Amino acid sequence: MKLKLVLPLTQMGLAALLLRLSFLHDVATRLDDSPGVHPGFVLLLVLNLPVSVPVKMVLYGRLPTLWFDALMVVTIGVFWYWAALRMLMYRERGTLLPFNGAWMRISIDLLLVSVGVFLVWSIMEEVRDYPFVFSPSRFGWPWFVPICASSLFWSLGSILVFGYDLANCVRHRCSENTSRTPPPH
């Protein structure tokens, strides 16, 4: 099957499953004093960091739970569809960004590398200030490993991927025709 269909549908299914686990946890612990957040919800946020955190910040608590969950799943699907299109573009043109202008590519690459640096800095601050948050004892190892791996993926991945694109752009002077032979697979 095509990547641009499989990737978003898989991520949407996983998001629906993690949201359901979180809902069941909320129902089971509704009478507890302070049950905390289910690790499935944290994993959902970290797996889809570029879209889930802004959606949560803007809409969480402002919509009924069912509407929020549905909007979150649809937003995640759209994001991963866009990501699949970027991957296909990289195979075809050798760049992740759809811009041909050198200054636009350099600016966007610098912005995305700085977002990665900010994420690394934020994670380091969280670990320093709240060591219990990034502790296996909080969620257990089966949840701790994917949560930390996803955090590192989004922070370091942004630095490495867009830093590489920035270096290629500067080294090859971002020729106006960015199409080149795709990298070997």
N, C-alpha and C positions, 0 to 999 in steps of 0.2 A: 504494500500500500504506500501511498505517497506520504512523505514526511509532514507536509503541511496539513494533512488531515489526522494522522496518527498522533502526533505530538500534542496538539491542543485537546483532542478527545481524551487522551490518556491523562493529561494534567487536570482536565475538568472532572473526570471520574475519580481521580485521587482526591481532588479538592472536595467533592461531594462526600466521599467516604470520611475524610478527616473532619469535616463539619458535622457529619452525623455522629461520629464518635464524641466530639465535643458537646453536642446537644445531649446525648445520652448521659455523659458525665455530669452535665449541669442538672439534668432531671434527677439523677441518682443522689446528688449531693446538695440539693436545694435547701435542705434543712440544716446543713452543716454551718458552723459559724463562719469560716472563711476557707472554702474549699480550694480556691486558686483556679488557675486556668489549666485546662486539659492540655497535655503535651502535644496532642494532635493539632490543636489550634495554633500552638507555637510553631510546629513544623509546617503547617499550611502557610503561615506568615513568612517564614524564612525561605521556604521553597520558591515562593512567588514574590520575593521581596520588592521588586520594582513597582508592582501594582497593588499588592495586598496591603502593604503598610499605608500608602496614601488613601486607599478605599476605606480601610479601617479607621484611620484618623478622621476622615470627613463624615462617614456614614454610620459608624458603629454607635448604637444607642439612639439614632435618629429615625431608624426604620424598624418595622417589625422584624423579628428574627428570620422568618421565612423569606421576606423580601431581601434582607441583607445577604442571606446565604445565596439566594438565586443570583443577585447582582454580583457577588464575589465570584461565583463559579463562571458566569458569563464573561466577566472582566478577565479572569485568568485564561479562559479559552481564547479570547481575542489577543491577549498578550502573547501567548505561545504560538498562535497562528502567525503573528507578526515576527516572532523569533524564528520560526521555520522559514518564512520568506527571506529573512536576513541570511540564514544559513545557505539557502539556495543561491542568493545573490553572491555570497562569498565564493561559492563554487564556480559561478559564471564569470564574475568580474574581479575576484581577488580582493574585494573590499567589503566591509560590513555596512558602510555608510553609503547612502544613495546620492551623495553630493559629488559633483565633479570639480568644483572650485577648490583650489588648494587652501585658501584661508578658511573656508567653511569646514573642510575636513579637519584641518589642524585645530580649529576652535572647538569643534564637537569632540574630537579625540581628547584634547586637554580637559574639557569639561567632564567627560566620562572617566578619565583616569583620576581626576580630583575627587569624583564621587566615590571611587574605589578606595582612595586614600582616606577619605572621610569615614567610610564604613569600617576600615581597619582601625582607625583611631577610636571610633565609637565602641567597637567591640572590646578593644583594649581597656577603655575607660570603664565599661560595664564589668569586665572581669576584675579590674582593680578595685572598684567601688563596691561591687556586689558579687563576691566570689561564689556565693551560694547559687546565684542564677545560672552560672555555667558550671555546675557541679553535677556529676552523674547521680548523686543522691537525691536530687530534686525530681528528676523524671525517670531515672533508671537508664541503664546502658542502651537498651533498644531504642529509646527516644533520643538520648543524649548524642549518640554518634551521628545520626542524620541531621540533627539540628545544628551541631557544630560544623559538620561538613558543608552544609548548605550556606551557613554564614561565611565560611572561608571561601567557598566557590564564588559567591556574589562579590565579595570584597576583593580578593586577589584576582579573580577572573577578569573583573573590569580593568584592573591595572594591567594585567598581562596582555589581554586581547587588544584593548584599545591603545595601550602603549606600543605594541607591535605594529598596529596600523599607523600610529603616529610616526614611528621610526621609519617605516616604509615610505610614508608620504614625504617626510623630510629628506630621506636618502634619495628617493627617485624624483624629488621635486614635484610630487603630485601632478603628474602630467594631466592635461585637460581631458585626455582620453584615458580613463582609468581601467579600461578593459585590458586584461592581460591573460595569459594562459593561467588556468587555475592551478593551485598547488597540487603536487602529486598526492594521490590518496594512499 
